[in-house]
Amino acid sequence: MMRVLVAMSGGVDSSVAAARMVDAGHDVVGVHLALSAAPGTLRTGSRGCCSKEDAGDARRVADVLDIPFYVWDFADRFKEDVIDDFVSSYARGETPNPCVRCNERIKFSALAARALALGFDAVATGHYARLSDGRLRRAVDSDKDQSYVLAVLTAGQLRHAVFPIGDTPKPQIREEAARRGLAVAEKPDSHDICFIPSGDTRAFLGSRIGVRRGAVMDTGGTVLAEHDGVHGFTIGQRKGLGIAGPGPDGAPRYVTGIDAETGTVHVGDASELDVWTLTGERPIFTSGVAPSGLIECQVQVRAHGGIGDGVAQLRDEALVVDLRVPLRGVAPGQTMVLYRPDPDGDEVLGSATITR
Amino acid sequence: MTTDRPVYLDHAATTPMHPAAIEAMTAVLATVGNASSLHGTGRLARRRMEEARETLAKLLGARPSEVIFTAGGTESDNLAVKGIYWARRDADARRRRIVTTPVEHHAVLDAVEWLAEHEGAEVTWLPVDDDGSVSPAVLRDALQNHDDVALVTVMWANNEVGTIMPIAELAAIAAEFDVPMHSDAVQAVGHIPVDFTASGLSAMSITAHKFGGPTGAGALLLRRQTACVPLLHGGGQERDVRSGTPDVAGAVAMAAAARVAVESLETNSARVAQLRDRLVDGVLSSIDDVRVNGATGSARLPGNSHFTFRGCEGDSLLMLLDARGIECSTGSACTAGVAQPSHVLIAMGADPASARGSLRFSLGHTSTEADVDAALAVLPAAVERARQAALASSGIVD
């Protein structure tokens, strides 16, 4: 028996995770993280995972499971480590993933550290991923797999993590929630960034970064349009470029590069998006040991999709992956995750933040 | 994880009902009767209601006709603040100012802020001292500087830090300027002497569950000459100020609880204050780096103790104590669950980190020496652990 803190968002996944921890005979406490300094309610349009209603849903599930439940305030930490990082990363012309940051710096860092110091043995979450013998693997449900957003965790962090639902497909999790009489069984999935309830990322960034005009430029150096800031763009983006239609050859144009210093958004045709080599900084190896030599692996550059085969190696402090087939939509700031393919669940080898 | 019987030190959130109140309430619940009906059954219900009104009035130094039954403290506060504001503004459109303090309960604060946002109210915030009290001089200043005041509202005793306000002095100043004054006396009634007429107030909110009555029963004491626009329109019950079928059982139980609480006030408050002092002394002597928040001596509610444990997250400490069966509060129960640093402590000059590291232990009529000793047995180790957790969570696990 362990003392387990379950991070309960109020959604179906973490609710079932908590229920399974109780069934396993652990001493379980539910904690909802208050991540917004001024939580809204569903009625005022908040979606995501930090409205008062979500906290209420989590509390009700904890009641049904008969476990203690608390709301812990991590709003300041979340603003500093996740929201501010998200905004400044976009202002630098990068494409960050805030869920990765939240796992790295809040859930499995600040929260886990507090939990361990308070006498808990582990932190459980409703992430779709599997963990066995310290090895992090993709979830059984490949559509829902969240090993990507957990791949930044170190061996030490994973030692105290539990993912109770990674072995089960999502539809069965919903059925299980219904069978257990949990009112969240039919609750819709959250897709948006939790701190942008409107879903309008560009407006959210614009209100924080302001207007920083620049040019949209084609490969030949011709200025095609003006824009209000590089934060409105991400590599591979086709819509909303403010330019009239396709290029002279009739092919659609995509954002191929962002230069935050000059404020230039480069556009070109799809072939210019091809990336053959990935370079990442701050590599993290899940085993805790940096490998030597070449690593045959599968690499993933986005939370969903963007998967290709390649050979990775450490060069000085950087993780470099030479791809067998080019990937598109690769942007600085994104996390690249290395996997070792395995029929029992691809194993996460490590991750790094893409620099170019 | 919890012990068999929790050590309940959250009486300011709600205190156990007095057996006499339970008995009176259940007796009424077993009867039928709408107090507005004209037949015999209705008359009997009405009689019970009026007896409760008279009992309550007598215990609180009011006239029966000044007692408006409501569904609790929040409703009473909303009715007083909004109703008196509207009535005063209707009589003279210039009167749009509300004079209040930043340490009020949210039932007053949010009603005032709603009026500011939606009804054109201007707000003058009276500064509080570092013990949470407001001085008569600042009220005099505010009223001298503004001739457009609709009402003054200042709580009788603070629900978080237990500080008692000089209500009679404040009310005398308001009267000098011919401005009605309301007070949220929810934490005061049954714990310290409260006399509505002698206080000089125009309106006063009370709620039964803070002095041994049921939740959902309260009253606004409202002077006959103080105009108040109703929030609830309908059958015209309660002097046309608060429509709705009267809650006879609630009113009867509230009166029964008030009788017990007020009649045993002197002995009970002395006993509770002694237990509270035992807790405070014990905490100060066994734990370093603790601050007691709020006023001292007779300017403090007898059952209230409120500490800042420096370097702690109140959330963590509350959980550790709860796991050991010690039940207390990080703030008022209304905001519990949506963790925010206490607006009361912030107004008293605390920084947000200190405000987060604060807990309220409130004692009441069922508290015992064993309760206090049980809390003292657990607190030092819990504080130590919560401090380690705060240090740990500011770093990184690896």
Interface residues (C-beta under 8 A of the other chain):
Chain A: D27 V29 A34 A37 P39 K52 A55 R59 P68 Y70 V71 W72 D73 A75 R105 F108 S109 A110 L111 A112 A113 R114 L116 A117 L118 G119 T154 G156 Q157 H160
Chain B: M1 E313 D315 S316 L318 M319 L320 D322 A323 G337 V338 A339 Q340 R356 R385 A386 Q388 A389 A390 L391 A392 S393 S394 G395 I396 V397 D398
